[in-house]
Amino acid sequence: MRYRADAPSWLTKIGAFAGLAFMHIPVLVIILYAFTTEDRTYQFPPPGLTLHWFEVAFARSDIWQSLTLSLGVAACATFLALVLGTLAAFALARSTFRGKDALTVLFVLPIALPGIITGIALLAAMKLGRIEPSFFTIVAGHATFCLVIVYNNVVARLRRLPSNWVEASMDLGADGSQTLRYVLLPQVATAFLAGGMLAFALSFDEVIVTIFTAGKERTLPIWFFSELFRPRDRPVTNVVAVIVIAVTLLPIVLAYYLTRPDDEHETAR
């Protein structure tokens, strides 16, 4: 048998599978016990399987209210992030000016800082401005880190584009708006969509920043936190967790597909 230099060793394979198991087995446990007939403990194997808890979850108005709020917040935060993040990426991708590096760091800082620091800072700003926590403060808080996701995706794509494309477009008679519409935007469209999908998924399940900006509002993550101390509702919590997994998994998978290099797309075909 010939040895391949690029072939992973058995130790590498074992480590990879161990890491995947460590990350995903707890998720599989949650999915499994969303169907259990037991209402308090995690008895293994489950004594039986049922869809009863899905009926219970879908009949609870508090779950629908929290789900609707989370979807609304994620949609609005993603919209703001797409607009502001894309504009910032176009402004900073290739321009050169004094203080550009410092400004770039400020854009990335909200997602680099621990969420509790961002939450405390936003709460302090709200108190200083005498702003009451509401739907709009949650959106503003989520937009601070969602913007970074969109910015990073779009600016990375812009930096990969040859600079002479814009010059060639201008030489052929296109003005600035035409160059933006027909040359630049088609090239960053997939990065734009991927950034929006990732931002939506990140906002939908954000809990730390939400705690500091929500006030009396209860998004789905805050609903989860309050349900942790009710053992009888544990299967219902697992059902809602399955719904959250489904809602967040789809945009993440689509974002991964959209941002794959072109050679991987060809290989997949």
N, C-alpha and C positions, 0 to 999 in steps of 0.2 A: 504494500500500500504506500503510495507516494504521499509525502508530507506537504501540506499546503501552508505557506507562511501566513496567509490571511485567514486560515481556519481557526476558530476560537477553541481554546483548550477546554477539557472537561471541567476544570475548576471554574473557568469563566462561565460556562453554561450553567453549572450548579448555582453559582452566585446570581446569575440573571434570573433563573427560575425561582430561587429563594426570595429575591427582591420582589418579583411579581406576585408571588404567593403572599408575602407580608402585606402588600398594598391591597390586593384584591379579594383575599379570603374574607376579611370583615365585611366587605360589600356584598359578597355572595351570601353571607350569613344573614344580613339584613333582608335581602330579597327572599331567602328561604322562609324566614320567620314572619314575613308579611302574609304568608299563606297558612300559618299554623292554626290549629284549633285551640291551643293553649293561650290563655290571656294574660299570664303573669311572668312565667319563667321561660328561659331558653333551654327547654328540655330537648336533648338530642338522642335519637332522632325525633323529630316532631311527632306527637301522638296521632296526628291526622292533618290533612290539608283541606283548606276551605277558602272560598272567596267572600266569606261573611264580612271580614274586616274591610274589604274594599267597599262594600255596601254601606257599612257604618261610616267610613271616612267620607264617601261622596254625599252622605246625608247630613253632614255637619256643616252648618253655615259658617262657623269660625274658620274652618279650613279654607273654604272658598273665598272668604274675605281676605285672608292672609295671602292666598295664592294670587288673587287678583291684584292686590297691592304690590306684591313682589314683581309680577309681570309688568305692571305699569311703571314701577320705579326702574326696572331694568331697561325697558324700552326707552324711556325718557333719558336716562343716563347714557345709554348707548347712542342715542341721537346726538346729544350734546358732544359726546366724545368723538363721534365721527366727524362732526363739523369742525370742532376746535382742534382735534388731533391732526386731521388732514391739512388744515390751513397751516398749523405750526410746522408740520413736516415739509410742506412745500416752501415755507419761508426759511427753514434752517438747513435743508438738505445740502445745498451747494453754495449758499451765500457765505461770505466771509466778512466779519466785522468784529470790533473789539467787544469782548464779553460774551462771545458766542458759546464758548465752552461752559461758562458759568450758567448761562441761560439753559443750555442743554441739560446740565445737571439738575436744575430746578424742575424741568419737565419730568425727569425720571424719578425725582426724589419721593413723590407720594407713594409709589409702589415699592420703593426700596426701604422706606421707614416701616417699623412695626405698625400694624393697624391701630393699636391702642394709642400710639403717639398721634397719628392722624386724627383719630376720634377725639382725643382731648383737645387738640388744636382747633378742630372745627367747633367743638362745644364752647371753647373759650371765645372764639370769634362770634358765635351766635349770642352769647351772653353780653359781649361788648357791644354788639349792634342791636341788642334787645329784640332779637328775632326768636319767635316761638318755634319749637320743633314741629315739623309738619311734613307732609308729602314732599314739598319742595326742598326742604333741608336734607331729606334723605337722598333725593336726586342729586343735589349739589355735592353731597359727600361722596356718593358713588362715582360721580363724574370725574372727581379728582384723580382716581386711580384708573378708571376706564380710559380716560384720555391718554394715559401713558401707553396702554396696550395698542390703541389705534396708531398713535404717533410712532411707536417702535416698528410696527409692521409697515407702515407707509414709507417712513424715512429709509428703512432698509431696502425697500424695493427701488426707491428713487436713486439711491446711491449706486445701485447696480446698473442703472441705465446709462448707456454711453452719452456723454455730454454733447457729442456732435449731432445727435438726433435733433435736438432743439435748434442748433445752428442750421442744419440741413432744412428743417421745416421753414425757418425764417428765410433762407435763401430761395426757397421755392415760392415765396410770396405769402406765406401764412402769417397772420398777425398773432398777438399773444393769446387771445381767446381761442383761436383756431388751433394753435399748437397745444394748448391745454386740453381742448376737447378731443382732438383727433390723434394726438401723439402720446401725451402724458397720462391722461385719465384711463385709456384702455390698458396701459401697461401696469397701472397700480390698482386696477379694479379688483383683482383677486386678493391682493393684500388688504385693500379697503374692506372688502366683505369679511375676510378672515379676522381682521382686527375687530370689526363690529360683532362678529359671532362670539369671539373670546371675551370681549367686554360684556356682552349680554350674560354669558354664563357666569362670569366673575361677579357681576352685580347681583344676579339672581340669588346666589347663595351666600352673599356677604353678611356677616353677623357682627363683627367687632365695631366697625365704623357705624353700622346701623344702630347699635345700642346707644351711642352717644348723640345721634341726630334724629332718632325716631320719636321721642317723646312718648305719647300714648298710642302711636301707630304700632301695629304688629305685623311685620312682614313674616314670611314663612320661616326663615331662620330663627326669628325671635319666638315664633310659635313653637318651634322645636325645643328651644331652650326652656320654655315654660312647661312643656309636656314631659320633660325628663323626670320630674318628681311625681308622676302619676303612673304607678306600675300597671294599673288596670288598662291604661290606654296604650301600652307598649306596642301591641300589634298594629294599632291605628297609626302610631308614629312610624312604624316600619313601612306601612303602606304609603304614607306621604313621602317617606324617603325614597321609595321606588319611583314615585312620580317625579321627584326632584332629579333623580339619576337620569331618568328618561329625558327630561327637559334640558338638562345641561349636557348630556352626552352627545346629542345630535349636533349642536353648533360646534362642539369641540372636534368631532370627527370631520365635519365639513370644513372647518378651518384648517385642519391638518391636510386634508386632500387639496384644498385650494392653494396652500403654500408649499406644496412639494415641488422640487425642481422638475424641469421639463423632462429630464432623462428618466425620472422615476415614473412620470405619467406614461411615457412610451413603453417602459418595461411592464407596467401594469396592464397595458393593452395587449 
